Amino acid sequence: MEGPENFFGLLKTEMFYKHEFTSTEHLISEIESYIDYYNNKRIKCKLKGLSPVQYRIQSSKVAYV
């Protein structure tokens, strides 16, 4: 599992260095969108081609079988 250092490094690289923000509200909205992408849509090879949330759901279903 990736630690907070990796998350914030990716957040800065993928978001802050590529965008200009017009207001604090715009920045907050973009961070919220990135967190949603990071957890729900980002596919990871290490997680068998699933997003982190999909992988956790699948893992918890297997644990209860």
All heavy atoms as TSV, in Angstrom:
chain	resi	resn	atom	element	x	y	z
A	1	MET	N	N	0.845	-1.183	0.000
A	1	MET	CA	C	0.000	0.000	0.000
A	1	MET	C	C	0.887	1.242	0.000
A	1	MET	O	O	1.910	1.269	0.658
A	1	MET	CB	C	-0.910	-0.033	1.223
A	1	MET	CG	C	-1.864	1.116	1.290
A	1	MET	SD	S	-2.879	1.032	2.758
A	1	MET	CE	C	-4.440	0.715	1.989
A	2	GLU	N	N	0.459	2.237	-0.704
A	2	GLU	CA	C	1.230	3.463	-0.789
A	2	GLU	C	C	0.998	4.308	0.451
A	2	GLU	O	O	-0.092	4.386	0.975
A	2	GLU	CB	C	0.819	4.254	-2.025
A	2	GLU	CG	C	1.151	3.535	-3.303
A	2	GLU	CD	C	0.682	4.281	-4.523
A	2	GLU	OE1	O	0.111	5.369	-4.399
A	2	GLU	OE2	O	0.897	3.760	-5.616
A	3	GLY	N	N	2.065	4.951	0.905
A	3	GLY	CA	C	1.970	5.798	2.079
A	3	GLY	C	C	1.561	7.214	1.722
A	3	GLY	O	O	1.444	7.568	0.548
A	4	PRO	N	N	1.352	8.036	2.750
A	4	PRO	CA	C	0.942	9.420	2.512
A	4	PRO	C	C	1.978	10.220	1.730
A	4	PRO	O	O	1.628	11.112	0.976
A	4	PRO	CB	C	0.746	9.999	3.905
A	4	PRO	CG	C	1.272	8.998	4.865
A	4	PRO	CD	C	1.442	7.704	4.153
A	5	GLU	N	N	3.266	9.883	1.890
A	5	GLU	CA	C	4.300	10.591	1.151
A	5	GLU	C	C	4.107	10.403	-0.350
A	5	GLU	O	O	4.230	11.335	-1.127
A	5	GLU	CB	C	5.701	10.113	1.549
A	5	GLU	CG	C	6.039	10.329	3.013
A	5	GLU	CD	C	5.531	9.207	3.920
A	5	GLU	OE1	O	5.125	8.144	3.418
A	5	GLU	OE2	O	5.519	9.421	5.137
A	6	ASN	N	N	3.792	9.178	-0.773
A	6	ASN	CA	C	3.554	8.907	-2.189
A	6	ASN	C	C	2.326	9.657	-2.699
A	6	ASN	O	O	2.336	10.206	-3.788
A	6	ASN	CB	C	3.366	7.416	-2.440
A	6	ASN	CG	C	4.659	6.646	-2.288
A	6	ASN	OD1	O	5.734	7.213	-2.303
A	6	ASN	ND2	N	4.538	5.348	-2.137
A	7	PHE	N	N	1.257	9.662	-1.915
A	7	PHE	CA	C	0.036	10.346	-2.332
A	7	PHE	C	C	0.298	11.830	-2.557
A	7	PHE	O	O	-0.052	12.395	-3.593
A	7	PHE	CB	C	-1.084	10.171	-1.305
A	7	PHE	CG	C	-2.266	11.062	-1.577
A	7	PHE	CD1	C	-3.160	10.736	-2.575
A	7	PHE	CD2	C	-2.448	12.237	-0.867
A	7	PHE	CE1	C	-4.238	11.559	-2.864
A	7	PHE	CE2	C	-3.517	13.075	-1.145
A	7	PHE	CZ	C	-4.417	12.734	-2.144
A	8	PHE	N	N	0.931	12.482	-1.591
A	8	PHE	CA	C	1.152	13.917	-1.713
A	8	PHE	C	C	2.152	14.241	-2.810
A	8	PHE	O	O	2.033	15.263	-3.481
A	8	PHE	CB	C	1.565	14.525	-0.369
A	8	PHE	CG	C	0.423	14.578	0.600
A	8	PHE	CD1	C	0.403	13.753	1.707
A	8	PHE	CD2	C	-0.646	15.429	0.396
A	8	PHE	CE1	C	-0.656	13.783	2.602
A	8	PHE	CE2	C	-1.717	15.466	1.273
A	8	PHE	CZ	C	-1.723	14.646	2.379
A	9	GLY	N	N	3.126	13.372	-3.039
A	9	GLY	CA	C	4.051	13.558	-4.151
A	9	GLY	C	C	3.323	13.491	-5.476
A	9	GLY	O	O	3.542	14.324	-6.369
A	10	LEU	N	N	2.443	12.494	-5.629
A	10	LEU	CA	C	1.654	12.379	-6.861
A	10	LEU	C	C	0.696	13.554	-7.022
A	10	LEU	O	O	0.532	14.089	-8.113
A	10	LEU	CB	C	0.857	11.065	-6.863
A	10	LEU	CG	C	1.650	9.805	-7.120
A	10	LEU	CD1	C	0.775	8.574	-6.869
A	10	LEU	CD2	C	2.170	9.794	-8.538
A	11	LEU	N	N	0.065	13.945	-5.926
A	11	LEU	CA	C	-0.863	15.081	-5.969
A	11	LEU	C	C	-0.144	16.325	-6.482
A	11	LEU	O	O	-0.632	17.010	-7.387
A	11	LEU	CB	C	-1.449	15.340	-4.578
A	11	LEU	CG	C	-2.369	16.541	-4.425
A	11	LEU	CD1	C	-3.687	16.292	-5.139
A	11	LEU	CD2	C	-2.607	16.840	-2.967
A	12	LYS	N	N	1.030	16.614	-5.941
A	12	LYS	CA	C	1.783	17.791	-6.388
A	12	LYS	C	C	2.200	17.662	-7.848
A	12	LYS	O	O	2.041	18.592	-8.627
A	12	LYS	CB	C	3.021	17.997	-5.516
A	12	LYS	CG	C	2.696	18.550	-4.147
A	12	LYS	CD	C	3.925	19.007	-3.418
A	12	LYS	CE	C	4.800	17.852	-3.033
A	12	LYS	NZ	N	5.926	18.230	-2.167
A	13	THR	N	N	2.721	16.503	-8.221
A	13	THR	CA	C	3.203	16.309	-9.584
A	13	THR	C	C	2.077	16.373	-10.605
A	13	THR	O	O	2.197	17.025	-11.637
A	13	THR	CB	C	3.919	14.950	-9.705
A	13	THR	OG1	O	5.008	14.933	-8.801
A	13	THR	CG2	C	4.432	14.719	-11.109
A	14	GLU	N	N	0.970	15.696	-10.329
A	14	GLU	CA	C	-0.111	15.577	-11.305
A	14	GLU	C	C	-1.078	16.755	-11.285
A	14	GLU	O	O	-1.811	16.960	-12.243
A	14	GLU	CB	C	-0.873	14.278	-11.075
A	14	GLU	CG	C	-0.020	13.049	-11.337
A	14	GLU	CD	C	-0.770	11.747	-11.129
A	14	GLU	OE1	O	-1.976	11.778	-10.813
A	14	GLU	OE2	O	-0.136	10.701	-11.275
A	15	MET	N	N	-1.086	17.523	-10.192
A	15	MET	CA	C	-2.077	18.575	-10.105
A	15	MET	C	C	-1.481	19.961	-9.992
A	15	MET	O	O	-1.764	20.822	-10.815
A	15	MET	CB	C	-2.995	18.318	-8.910
A	15	MET	CG	C	-4.397	18.789	-9.151
A	15	MET	SD	S	-5.438	18.418	-7.777
A	15	MET	CE	C	-5.357	19.955	-6.937
A	16	PHE	N	N	-0.662	20.202	-9.020
A	16	PHE	CA	C	-0.192	21.556	-8.768
A	16	PHE	C	C	0.741	22.072	-9.847
A	16	PHE	O	O	0.705	23.244	-10.194
A	16	PHE	CB	C	0.495	21.657	-7.407
A	16	PHE	CG	C	-0.459	21.489	-6.262
A	16	PHE	CD1	C	-0.273	20.499	-5.329
A	16	PHE	CD2	C	-1.556	22.319	-6.126
A	16	PHE	CE1	C	-1.141	20.340	-4.278
A	16	PHE	CE2	C	-2.439	22.167	-5.086
A	16	PHE	CZ	C	-2.229	21.174	-4.154
A	17	TYR	N	N	1.590	21.221	-10.389
A	17	TYR	CA	C	2.552	21.688	-11.372
A	17	TYR	C	C	1.939	21.880	-12.759
A	17	TYR	O	O	2.556	22.446	-13.626
A	17	TYR	CB	C	3.741	20.728	-11.456
A	17	TYR	CG	C	4.501	20.611	-10.154
A	17	TYR	CD1	C	4.935	19.376	-9.699
A	17	TYR	CD2	C	4.779	21.729	-9.378
A	17	TYR	CE1	C	5.637	19.269	-8.502
A	17	TYR	CE2	C	5.461	21.626	-8.181
A	17	TYR	CZ	C	5.894	20.393	-7.746
A	17	TYR	OH	O	6.582	20.287	-6.570
A	18	LYS	N	N	0.721	21.411	-12.949
A	18	LYS	CA	C	0.080	21.500	-14.260
A	18	LYS	C	C	-1.079	22.493	-14.308
A	18	LYS	O	O	-1.609	22.750	-15.367
A	18	LYS	CB	C	-0.441	20.122	-14.677
A	18	LYS	CG	C	0.639	19.092	-14.865
A	18	LYS	CD	C	0.031	17.761	-15.251
A	18	LYS	CE	C	1.103	16.702	-15.423
A	18	LYS	NZ	N	0.530	15.410	-15.760
A	19	HIS	N	N	-1.502	22.992	-13.170
A	19	HIS	CA	C	-2.703	23.823	-13.138
A	19	HIS	C	C	-2.430	25.172	-12.477
A	19	HIS	O	O	-1.533	25.313	-11.656
A	19	HIS	CB	C	-3.817	23.125	-12.340
A	19	HIS	CG	C	-4.334	21.898	-12.977
A	19	HIS	ND1	N	-3.806	20.649	-12.763
A	19	HIS	CD2	C	-5.356	21.708	-13.839
A	19	HIS	CE1	C	-4.466	19.756	-13.465
A	19	HIS	NE2	N	-5.415	20.370	-14.126
A	20	GLU	N	N	-3.286	26.110	-12.824
A	20	GLU	CA	C	-3.328	27.389	-12.153
A	20	GLU	C	C	-4.706	27.504	-11.532
A	20	GLU	O	O	-5.711	27.199	-12.176
A	20	GLU	CB	C	-3.108	28.508	-13.164
A	20	GLU	CG	C	-2.190	29.576	-12.665
A	20	GLU	CD	C	-1.904	30.586	-13.731
A	20	GLU	OE1	O	-1.000	30.322	-14.528
A	20	GLU	OE2	O	-2.607	31.619	-13.751
A	21	PHE	N	N	-4.764	27.916	-10.286
A	21	PHE	CA	C	-6.036	27.975	-9.586
A	21	PHE	C	C	-6.452	29.424	-9.396
A	21	PHE	O	O	-5.645	30.279	-9.052
A	21	PHE	CB	C	-5.928	27.253	-8.241
A	21	PHE	CG	C	-5.495	25.826	-8.398
A	21	PHE	CD1	C	-4.174	25.459	-8.205
A	21	PHE	CD2	C	-6.394	24.863	-8.808
A	21	PHE	CE1	C	-3.761	24.153	-8.382
A	21	PHE	CE2	C	-5.994	23.554	-9.001
A	21	PHE	CZ	C	-4.678	23.204	-8.780
A	22	THR	N	N	-7.726	29.683	-9.629
A	22	THR	CA	C	-8.234	31.046	-9.588
A	22	THR	C	C	-8.702	31.475	-8.205
A	22	THR	O	O	-8.842	32.658	-7.940
A	22	THR	CB	C	-9.400	31.199	-10.584
A	22	THR	OG1	O	-10.407	30.221	-10.275
A	22	THR	CG2	C	-8.922	30.983	-12.010
A	23	SER	N	N	-8.953	30.494	-7.321
A	23	SER	CA	C	-9.434	30.815	-5.977
A	23	SER	C	C	-9.186	29.626	-5.062
A	23	SER	O	O	-8.879	28.518	-5.512
A	23	SER	CB	C	-10.935	31.123	-6.004
A	23	SER	OG	O	-11.665	29.944	-6.350
A	24	THR	N	N	-9.341	29.857	-3.786
A	24	THR	CA	C	-9.215	28.779	-2.809
A	24	THR	C	C	-10.287	27.719	-3.053
A	24	THR	O	O	-10.017	26.525	-2.960
A	24	THR	CB	C	-9.348	29.340	-1.375
A	24	THR	OG1	O	-8.374	30.366	-1.190
A	24	THR	CG2	C	-9.137	28.254	-0.340
A	25	GLU	N	N	-11.490	28.157	-3.387
A	25	GLU	CA	C	-12.584	27.223	-3.653
A	25	GLU	C	C	-12.258	26.335	-4.859
A	25	GLU	O	O	-12.551	25.134	-4.841
A	25	GLU	CB	C	-13.897	27.974	-3.890
A	25	GLU	CG	C	-14.459	28.654	-2.668
A	25	GLU	CD	C	-13.759	29.985	-2.342
A	25	GLU	OE1	O	-13.089	30.559	-3.226
A	25	GLU	OE2	O	-13.894	30.430	-1.189
A	26	HIS	N	N	-11.666	26.917	-5.878
A	26	HIS	CA	C	-11.266	26.153	-7.059
A	26	HIS	C	C	-10.219	25.111	-6.671
A	26	HIS	O	O	-10.307	23.950	-7.088
A	26	HIS	CB	C	-10.740	27.104	-8.126
A	26	HIS	CG	C	-10.325	26.437	-9.387
A	26	HIS	ND1	N	-9.292	26.892	-10.156
A	26	HIS	CD2	C	-10.789	25.329	-10.037
A	26	HIS	CE1	C	-9.132	26.105	-11.207
A	26	HIS	NE2	N	-10.029	25.149	-11.149
A	27	LEU	N	N	-9.237	25.497	-5.868
A	27	LEU	CA	C	-8.202	24.575	-5.402
A	27	LEU	C	C	-8.823	23.428	-4.607
A	27	LEU	O	O	-8.524	22.246	-4.859
A	27	LEU	CB	C	-7.187	25.316	-4.544
A	27	LEU	CG	C	-6.154	24.450	-3.826
A	27	LEU	CD1	C	-5.271	23.715	-4.820
A	27	LEU	CD2	C	-5.328	25.300	-2.878
A	28	ILE	N	N	-9.704	23.731	-3.675
A	28	ILE	CA	C	-10.347	22.701	-2.853
A	28	ILE	C	C	-11.153	21.749	-3.725
A	28	ILE	O	O	-11.099	20.526	-3.550
A	28	ILE	CB	C	-11.233	23.345	-1.763
A	28	ILE	CG1	C	-10.332	24.035	-0.732
A	28	ILE	CG2	C	-12.135	22.302	-1.092
A	28	ILE	CD1	C	-11.082	24.918	0.244
A	29	SER	N	N	-11.893	22.280	-4.676
A	29	SER	CA	C	-12.687	21.447	-5.590
A	29	SER	C	C	-11.794	20.500	-6.385
A	29	SER	O	O	-12.116	19.308	-6.540
A	29	SER	CB	C	-13.485	22.345	-6.528
A	29	SER	OG	O	-14.130	21.588	-7.515
A	30	GLU	N	N	-10.679	21.004	-6.884
A	30	GLU	CA	C	-9.757	20.167	-7.654
A	30	GLU	C	C	-9.108	19.093	-6.781
A	30	GLU	O	O	-8.925	17.959	-7.227
A	30	GLU	CB	C	-8.691	21.034	-8.325
A	30	GLU	CG	C	-9.225	21.905	-9.432
A	30	GLU	CD	C	-9.787	21.104	-10.599
A	30	GLU	OE1	O	-9.153	20.120	-11.026
A	30	GLU	OE2	O	-10.865	21.467	-11.091
A	31	ILE	N	N	-8.772	19.423	-5.542
A	31	ILE	CA	C	-8.198	18.419	-4.628
A	31	ILE	C	C	-9.225	17.329	-4.347
A	31	ILE	O	O	-8.905	16.140	-4.361
A	31	ILE	CB	C	-7.706	19.074	-3.322
A	31	ILE	CG1	C	-6.469	19.928	-3.610
A	31	ILE	CG2	C	-7.385	18.007	-2.268
A	31	ILE	CD1	C	-6.003	20.771	-2.436
A	32	GLU	N	N	-10.470	17.708	-4.111
A	32	GLU	CA	C	-11.526	16.713	-3.871
A	32	GLU	C	C	-11.703	15.810	-5.090
A	32	GLU	O	O	-11.861	14.596	-4.943
A	32	GLU	CB	C	-12.839	17.412	-3.505
A	32	GLU	CG	C	-12.807	18.028	-2.129
A	32	GLU	CD	C	-14.023	18.887	-1.822
A	32	GLU	OE1	O	-14.768	19.274	-2.759
A	32	GLU	OE2	O	-14.224	19.188	-0.630
A	33	SER	N	N	-11.676	16.387	-6.269
A	33	SER	CA	C	-11.797	15.592	-7.500
A	33	SER	C	C	-10.619	14.628	-7.644
A	33	SER	O	O	-10.790	13.475	-8.039
A	33	SER	CB	C	-11.866	16.496	-8.730
A	33	SER	OG	O	-13.025	17.254	-8.720
A	34	TYR	N	N	-9.427	15.096	-7.312
A	34	TYR	CA	C	-8.238	14.244	-7.423
A	34	TYR	C	C	-8.313	13.089	-6.422
A	34	TYR	O	O	-7.980	11.954	-6.758
A	34	TYR	CB	C	-6.957	15.057	-7.201
A	34	TYR	CG	C	-5.732	14.208	-7.410
A	34	TYR	CD1	C	-5.255	13.956	-8.685
A	34	TYR	CD2	C	-5.080	13.606	-6.339
A	34	TYR	CE1	C	-4.156	13.143	-8.898
A	34	TYR	CE2	C	-3.982	12.797	-6.538
A	34	TYR	CZ	C	-3.518	12.569	-7.819
A	34	TYR	OH	O	-2.442	11.750	-8.015
A	35	ILE	N	N	-8.756	13.360	-5.213
A	35	ILE	CA	C	-8.883	12.296	-4.207
A	35	ILE	C	C	-9.887	11.246	-4.676
A	35	ILE	O	O	-9.656	10.044	-4.522
A	35	ILE	CB	C	-9.273	12.884	-2.838
A	35	ILE	CG1	C	-8.086	13.677	-2.276
A	35	ILE	CG2	C	-9.693	11.778	-1.864
A	35	ILE	CD1	C	-8.409	14.497	-1.040
A	36	ASP	N	N	-11.006	11.680	-5.267
A	36	ASP	CA	C	-11.979	10.735	-5.814
A	36	ASP	C	C	-11.341	9.885	-6.908
A	36	ASP	O	O	-11.484	8.663	-6.918
A	36	ASP	CB	C	-13.203	11.477	-6.357
A	36	ASP	CG	C	-14.210	10.531	-6.959
A	36	ASP	OD1	O	-14.714	9.643	-6.239
A	36	ASP	OD2	O	-14.492	10.657	-8.171
A	37	TYR	N	N	-10.629	10.524	-7.830
A	37	TYR	CA	C	-9.925	9.790	-8.892
A	37	TYR	C	C	-8.923	8.807	-8.287
A	37	TYR	O	O	-8.868	7.641	-8.675
A	37	TYR	CB	C	-9.207	10.781	-9.819
A	37	TYR	CG	C	-8.075	10.150	-10.588
A	37	TYR	CD1	C	-8.325	9.351	-11.691
A	37	TYR	CD2	C	-6.759	10.323	-10.181
A	37	TYR	CE1	C	-7.281	8.736	-12.383
A	37	TYR	CE2	C	-5.716	9.724	-10.865
A	37	TYR	CZ	C	-5.985	8.932	-11.958
A	37	TYR	OH	O	-4.958	8.312	-12.628
A	38	TYR	N	N	-8.130	9.270	-7.352
A	38	TYR	CA	C	-7.056	8.464	-6.757
A	38	TYR	C	C	-7.607	7.201	-6.100
A	38	TYR	O	O	-7.032	6.133	-6.206
A	38	TYR	CB	C	-6.304	9.308	-5.730
A	38	TYR	CG	C	-5.052	8.670	-5.195
A	38	TYR	CD1	C	-3.843	8.828	-5.854
A	38	TYR	CD2	C	-5.068	7.917	-4.024
A	38	TYR	CE1	C	-2.679	8.258	-5.368
A	38	TYR	CE2	C	-3.910	7.346	-3.535
A	38	TYR	CZ	C	-2.720	7.516	-4.210
A	38	TYR	OH	O	-1.580	6.940	-3.722
A	39	ASN	N	N	-8.739	7.315	-5.439
A	39	ASN	CA	C	-9.306	6.172	-4.713
A	39	ASN	C	C	-10.248	5.310	-5.541
A	39	ASN	O	O	-10.322	4.103	-5.324
A	39	ASN	CB	C	-10.062	6.659	-3.472
A	39	ASN	CG	C	-9.132	7.121	-2.399
A	39	ASN	OD1	O	-8.104	6.498	-2.136
A	39	ASN	ND2	N	-9.463	8.225	-1.781
A	40	ASN	N	N	-10.983	5.916	-6.472
A	40	ASN	CA	C	-12.057	5.191	-7.139
A	40	ASN	C	C	-11.828	4.866	-8.613
A	40	ASN	O	O	-12.464	3.951	-9.129
A	40	ASN	CB	C	-13.355	5.995	-7.024
A	40	ASN	CG	C	-13.792	6.119	-5.591
A	40	ASN	OD1	O	-13.995	5.127	-4.916
A	40	ASN	ND2	N	-13.906	7.338	-5.112
A	41	LYS	N	N	-10.963	5.583	-9.279
A	41	LYS	CA	C	-10.831	5.389	-10.725
A	41	LYS	C	C	-9.439	4.977	-11.169
A	41	LYS	O	O	-9.277	4.418	-12.239
A	41	LYS	CB	C	-11.240	6.674	-11.443
A	41	LYS	CG	C	-12.681	7.043	-11.165
A	41	LYS	CD	C	-13.051	8.368	-11.781
A	41	LYS	CE	C	-14.474	8.703	-11.465
A	41	LYS	NZ	N	-14.620	9.694	-10.447
A	42	ARG	N	N	-8.424	5.263	-10.373
A	42	ARG	CA	C	-7.026	4.990	-10.743
A	42	ARG	C	C	-6.770	3.488	-10.700
A	42	ARG	O	O	-6.924	2.845	-9.682
A	42	ARG	CB	C	-6.112	5.723	-9.750
A	42	ARG	CG	C	-4.654	5.537	-9.949
A	42	ARG	CD	C	-3.915	6.312	-8.876
A	42	ARG	NE	N	-4.322	5.895	-7.549
A	42	ARG	CZ	C	-3.612	5.080	-6.769
A	42	ARG	NH1	N	-2.465	4.622	-7.158
A	42	ARG	NH2	N	-4.067	4.751	-5.584
A	43	ILE	N	N	-6.383	2.934	-11.826
A	43	ILE	CA	C	-6.120	1.499	-11.943
A	43	ILE	C	C	-4.660	1.234	-11.579
A	43	ILE	O	O	-3.759	1.936	-12.028
A	43	ILE	CB	C	-6.400	1.011	-13.386
A	43	ILE	CG1	C	-7.836	1.323	-13.794
A	43	ILE	CG2	C	-6.068	-0.465	-13.537
A	43	ILE	CD1	C	-8.900	0.723	-12.918
A	44	LYS	N	N	-4.450	0.219	-10.760
A	44	LYS	CA	C	-3.096	-0.136	-10.327
A	44	LYS	C	C	-2.803	-1.580	-10.719
A	44	LYS	O	O	-3.584	-2.478	-10.418
A	44	LYS	CB	C	-2.961	-0.016	-8.802
A	44	LYS	CG	C	-3.073	1.369	-8.252
A	44	LYS	CD	C	-1.852	2.196	-8.575
A	44	LYS	CE	C	-0.663	1.663	-7.821
A	44	LYS	NZ	N	0.556	2.386	-8.028
A	45	CYS	N	N	-1.676	-1.805	-11.384
A	45	CYS	CA	C	-1.261	-3.171	-11.728
A	45	CYS	C	C	-1.049	-4.002	-10.472
A	45	CYS	O	O	-1.394	-5.184	-10.439
A	45	CYS	CB	C	0.011	-3.139	-12.566
A	45	CYS	SG	S	-0.248	-2.461	-14.214
A	46	LYS	N	N	-0.472	-3.383	-9.434
A	46	LYS	CA	C	-0.221	-4.105	-8.178
A	46	LYS	C	C	-1.512	-4.572	-7.522
A	46	LYS	O	O	-1.496	-5.484	-6.705
A	46	LYS	CB	C	0.544	-3.224	-7.184
A	46	LYS	CG	C	1.973	-2.961	-7.584
A	46	LYS	CD	C	2.796	-2.340	-6.475
A	46	LYS	CE	C	2.243	-1.077	-5.923
A	46	LYS	NZ	N	3.152	-0.395	-4.990
A	47	LEU	N	N	-2.622	-3.950	-7.873
A	47	LEU	CA	C	-3.917	-4.312	-7.297
A	47	LEU	C	C	-4.759	-5.118	-8.289
A	47	LEU	O	O	-5.980	-5.050	-8.289
A	47	LEU	CB	C	-4.673	-3.055	-6.847
A	47	LEU	CG	C	-3.965	-2.172	-5.823
A	47	LEU	CD1	C	-4.819	-0.950	-5.506
A	47	LEU	CD2	C	-3.621	-2.929	-4.558
A	48	LYS	N	N	-4.084	-5.866	-9.119
A	48	LYS	CA	C	-4.730	-6.748	-10.096
A	48	LYS	C	C	-5.619	-5.991	-11.077
A	48	LYS	O	O	-6.682	-6.452	-11.476
A	48	LYS	CB	C	-5.522	-7.840	-9.384
A	48	LYS	CG	C	-4.684	-8.692	-8.452
A	48	LYS	CD	C	-5.514	-9.711	-7.727
A	48	LYS	CE	C	-4.630	-10.485	-6.745
A	48	LYS	NZ	N	-5.405	-11.399	-5.932
A	49	GLY	N	N	-5.194	-4.795	-11.465
A	49	GLY	CA	C	-5.932	-4.015	-12.445
A	49	GLY	C	C	-7.184	-3.348	-11.906
A	49	GLY	O	O	-8.033	-2.915	-12.676
A	50	LEU	N	N	-7.289	-3.249	-10.598
A	50	LEU	CA	C	-8.454	-2.628	-9.974
A	50	LEU	C	C	-8.059	-1.288	-9.354
A	50	LEU	O	O	-6.891	-1.032	-9.104
A	50	LEU	CB	C	-9.010	-3.533	-8.872
A	50	LEU	CG	C	-9.455	-4.925	-9.299
A	50	LEU	CD1	C	-9.756	-5.786	-8.083
A	50	LEU	CD2	C	-10.666	-4.840	-10.197
A	51	SER	N	N	-9.063	-0.470	-9.073
A	51	SER	CA	C	-8.809	0.751	-8.311
A	51	SER	C	C	-8.641	0.349	-6.844
A	51	SER	O	O	-9.049	-0.752	-6.444
A	51	SER	CB	C	-9.974	1.726	-8.454
A	51	SER	OG	O	-11.092	1.273	-7.709
A	52	PRO	N	N	-8.064	1.209	-6.004
A	52	PRO	CA	C	-7.910	0.857	-4.591
A	52	PRO	C	C	-9.229	0.479	-3.909
A	52	PRO	O	O	-9.287	-0.491	-3.148
A	52	PRO	CB	C	-7.300	2.122	-3.975
A	52	PRO	CG	C	-6.521	2.720	-5.105
A	52	PRO	CD	C	-7.370	2.459	-6.317
A	53	VAL	N	N	-10.297	1.222	-4.191
A	53	VAL	CA	C	-11.594	0.914	-3.574
A	53	VAL	C	C	-12.124	-0.433	-4.078
A	53	VAL	O	O	-12.587	-1.262	-3.294
A	53	VAL	CB	C	-12.611	2.052	-3.825
A	53	VAL	CG1	C	-14.014	1.633	-3.420
A	53	VAL	CG2	C	-12.192	3.302	-3.074
A	54	GLN	N	N	-12.045	-0.675	-5.387
A	54	GLN	CA	C	-12.509	-1.957	-5.938
A	54	GLN	C	C	-11.722	-3.115	-5.326
A	54	GLN	O	O	-12.296	-4.150	-5.001
A	54	GLN	CB	C	-12.341	-1.979	-7.452
A	54	GLN	CG	C	-13.270	-1.068	-8.192
A	54	GLN	CD	C	-12.876	-0.941	-9.661
A	54	GLN	OE1	O	-11.704	-0.986	-10.014
A	54	GLN	NE2	N	-13.876	-0.768	-10.510
A	55	TYR	N	N	-10.424	-2.944	-5.161
A	55	TYR	CA	C	-9.580	-3.994	-4.599
A	55	TYR	C	C	-9.973	-4.287	-3.151
A	55	TYR	O	O	-10.079	-5.445	-2.756
A	55	TYR	CB	C	-8.111	-3.585	-4.677
A	55	TYR	CG	C	-7.177	-4.666	-4.205
A	55	TYR	CD1	C	-6.862	-5.738	-5.035
A	55	TYR	CD2	C	-6.614	-4.624	-2.937
A	55	TYR	CE1	C	-6.016	-6.741	-4.607
A	55	TYR	CE2	C	-5.767	-5.612	-2.502
A	55	TYR	CZ	C	-5.462	-6.668	-3.334
A	55	TYR	OH	O	-4.625	-7.661	-2.907
A	56	ARG	N	N	-10.213	-3.235	-2.359
A	56	ARG	CA	C	-10.615	-3.444	-0.962
A	56	ARG	C	C	-11.965	-4.137	-0.871
A	56	ARG	O	O	-12.166	-5.006	-0.035
A	56	ARG	CB	C	-10.646	-2.105	-0.222
A	56	ARG	CG	C	-9.271	-1.580	0.050
A	56	ARG	CD	C	-9.311	-0.312	0.894
A	56	ARG	NE	N	-8.056	0.367	0.754
A	56	ARG	CZ	C	-7.882	1.526	0.139
A	56	ARG	NH1	N	-8.908	2.159	-0.385
A	56	ARG	NH2	N	-6.692	2.065	0.054
A	57	ILE	N	N	-12.894	-3.760	-1.735
A	57	ILE	CA	C	-14.217	-4.410	-1.733
A	57	ILE	C	C	-14.072	-5.874	-2.091
A	57	ILE	O	O	-14.634	-6.744	-1.420
A	57	ILE	CB	C	-15.183	-3.682	-2.693
A	57	ILE	CG1	C	-15.553	-2.317	-2.146
A	57	ILE	CG2	C	-16.431	-4.525	-2.950
A	57	ILE	CD1	C	-16.298	-1.421	-3.126
A	58	GLN	N	N	-13.305	-6.171	-3.140
A	58	GLN	CA	C	-13.091	-7.554	-3.546
A	58	GLN	C	C	-12.405	-8.360	-2.445
A	58	GLN	O	O	-12.793	-9.480	-2.145
A	58	GLN	CB	C	-12.266	-7.601	-4.822
A	58	GLN	CG	C	-12.089	-9.007	-5.378
A	58	GLN	CD	C	-11.168	-9.023	-6.583
A	58	GLN	OE1	O	-10.045	-8.544	-6.502
A	58	GLN	NE2	N	-11.670	-9.551	-7.687
A	59	SER	N	N	-11.398	-7.765	-1.806
A	59	SER	CA	C	-10.671	-8.441	-0.742
A	59	SER	C	C	-11.564	-8.735	0.457
A	59	SER	O	O	-11.480	-9.783	1.064
A	59	SER	CB	C	-9.474	-7.608	-0.289
A	59	SER	OG	O	-8.551	-7.469	-1.332
A	60	SER	N	N	-12.440	-7.779	0.779
A	60	SER	CA	C	-13.323	-8.007	1.924
A	60	SER	C	C	-14.359	-9.070	1.617
A	60	SER	O	O	-14.742	-9.841	2.500
A	60	SER	CB	C	-14.007	-6.700	2.346
A	60	SER	OG	O	-14.891	-6.255	1.353
A	61	LYS	N	N	-14.819	-9.178	0.369
A	61	LYS	CA	C	-15.774	-10.235	-0.006
A	61	LYS	C	C	-15.122	-11.606	0.112
A	61	LYS	O	O	-15.741	-12.541	0.598
A	61	LYS	CB	C	-16.278	-10.026	-1.427
A	61	LYS	CG	C	-17.244	-8.886	-1.567
A	61	LYS	CD	C	-17.696	-8.737	-3.011
A	61	LYS	CE	C	-18.645	-7.577	-3.169
A	61	LYS	NZ	N	-19.031	-7.370	-4.564
A	62	VAL	N	N	-13.870	-11.719	-0.303
A	62	VAL	CA	C	-13.145	-12.984	-0.234
A	62	VAL	C	C	-12.924	-13.362	1.221
A	62	VAL	O	O	-13.022	-14.533	1.599
A	62	VAL	CB	C	-11.794	-12.887	-0.982
A	62	VAL	CG1	C	-10.927	-14.110	-0.724
A	62	VAL	CG2	C	-12.047	-12.722	-2.468
A	63	ALA	N	N	-12.645	-12.387	2.088
A	63	ALA	CA	C	-12.385	-12.651	3.506
A	63	ALA	C	C	-13.618	-13.212	4.209
A	63	ALA	O	O	-13.504	-13.952	5.178
A	63	ALA	CB	C	-11.904	-11.376	4.192
A	64	TYR	N	N	-14.810	-12.847	3.741
A	64	TYR	CA	C	-16.048	-13.286	4.398
A	64	TYR	C	C	-16.635	-14.557	3.802
A	64	TYR	O	O	-17.669	-15.025	4.244
A	64	TYR	CB	C	-17.090	-12.169	4.375
A	64	TYR	CG	C	-16.722	-11.026	5.261
A	64	TYR	CD1	C	-16.332	-9.808	4.746
A	64	TYR	CD2	C	-16.725	-11.166	6.654
A	64	TYR	CE1	C	-15.974	-8.752	5.568
A	64	TYR	CE2	C	-16.363	-10.122	7.491
A	64	TYR	CZ	C	-15.993	-8.920	6.937
A	64	TYR	OH	O	-15.641	-7.888	7.763
A	65	VAL	N	N	-16.006	-15.104	2.788
A	65	VAL	CA	C	-16.548	-16.310	2.157
A	65	VAL	C	C	-16.141	-17.525	2.946
A	65	VAL	O	O	-15.240	-17.690	3.598
A	65	VAL	CB	C	-16.042	-16.435	0.683
A	65	VAL	CG1	C	-16.450	-17.772	0.099
A	65	VAL	CG2	C	-16.604	-15.296	-0.112
